[in-house]
Amino acid sequence: MIKTTDDNHPAIQANIQSTQLAAQGDKQAWLALYADDAVLKDPVGTSPLESTGAGHKGKQAIEAFWDMIIGPANIQIEVTQRIISGPKNCAVLQKVTNTMANGKTTQVDMIATYEVNEAGLIIEMCAYWDFDELMAQMS
């Protein structure tokens, strides 16, 4: 059972739709959830996925992230709790399982935060997870 403070909250809706569309592999619908000037930090901080720590800024960069990470993956996202914070933000506790084309499976515990604008589009998504833990599972 998922603990949720308010399923109708716009940031919660953004998370629900984002996780469903990622698992379904629906790139265009997933991209449509993001504002044109949105920022996606996945993971937050520097990593080989984004070396500056500033995140993937704008739809073109977010689409490139999809093409590199989400598109080729077989992602399953298990949400355990969604917590609202004000009218446009939420935090989500989740576990992401990815079965890759080479047959390896990884699991990462994650806290994702979402901020949406007045239209309910994501303006910032930040995913907190341990990149080194993921790499250790891949070796």
N, C-alpha and C positions, 0 to 999 in steps of 0.2 A: 504494500500500500504506500502510495506517495503522500507525504505530508505537504499540503499546499495551503497557503494562507488565503488565496483568492484566485481561482482559475480564470476569472474574467478580467483580472488586472492586465493592462496592455503589455507590460514587460513579460509577465508570465505567458501570455498568449504568444509573444514573439519567441520565447524559449520553446514552448510546446510545438509550434509550427516549425521552428528551425531544426529541432531534433528529429521530428517526423520526416521532414523533407530530406535531411541529410541521410537518414537511414534508407529512404526510398530512392536516393540517387537523383532527385529532381533538382538539377542545378538551376534552371531558370526561375522556378518558383522560390527556391532558397535565396537566390540573389535578389529577388523582388522584395524580400523582407528588409533589406538594407537601404538606408538613405544614400543618396549619391555621394555624400562626403563622409560616410561612416568610417569608423576605425575598428579593425578586428585585431586583437592581440591574442594569439594562440600559438604558444604559451606567452603569458606576460613575461617581459624581460627579454634579454638577448638569448638567441638560440641559432642553430644553423638554419632554421626556418625563417628567421628575420633578425639580422645581425645588429640592428641599431637599437632595438627595444621600443621603437616608436609605433610598431604595428603596421598592418597592411591598411593603407589609407586610400579610400575611394573604391568605387565599384570595380574598376579594372584590376586593382591590386587584390581585392577580395575574390574576384573571379579567378585570378592566377593562383591564389591560395586553394580554392576549390579544386582546380585542375591538378595541382601538385599533391594535395593531401586528401581531400574528401572524395573526389571523383574516383580515384583508383582503389579506394578502400571499401571494405565491407564492414561498415560501422554499425554497431548496436550501442545505444545509449540507454542506460538504466538510471533513471532519476529517482532519488530517494527523498528529496525535500526541495521545495521552492519557497523562498521567503521574500515578501515584498519589502521595499524600503522607499517610502514616499510614493508619489503618483506615477513615476516613470521608471523606476528601477526595481530590479530583483536580483537575488543570488540563488544559485541552483547547485545543490550537491548531487553529483552524478558519477557513475563509473562508465568509462568508454572502453568497449571491447572492439578490437579491429582484427579481422582475419584477412591477412594480406595475400596477394596473388601467389607468393612463394609457400603458402601454407602455414606460416608462423602466425600465432595469435598473441596479441598484447592486450593488457588491461591496465588502465590508468585511472586512479581516483582524481576527481577534478571538482573545482568550484568555478562555476561560470557566472559572470555578472553581465546583466543586460541593462542598457539604458535606451529608451525609445523617445521619439519626438512626439509632437501633438498628433501626428497622423498614425502613430503606432509603429513607425518604421524604426529599425535598430540604428542608433547613431554610434553606439559603442558596445562591443562585446569583448569581454576579457576572460580568458580561460587560464586558471591557475592550476598548473600540474607540473610534475617533475620530468623534464626532458631526459635527464640522465637515467632515471628509472626506466623510461621507455626504451632507451638505447640498450640498456643491460638485458632487457627481455628479448631484444632482436639478435643478440649475439649467440 
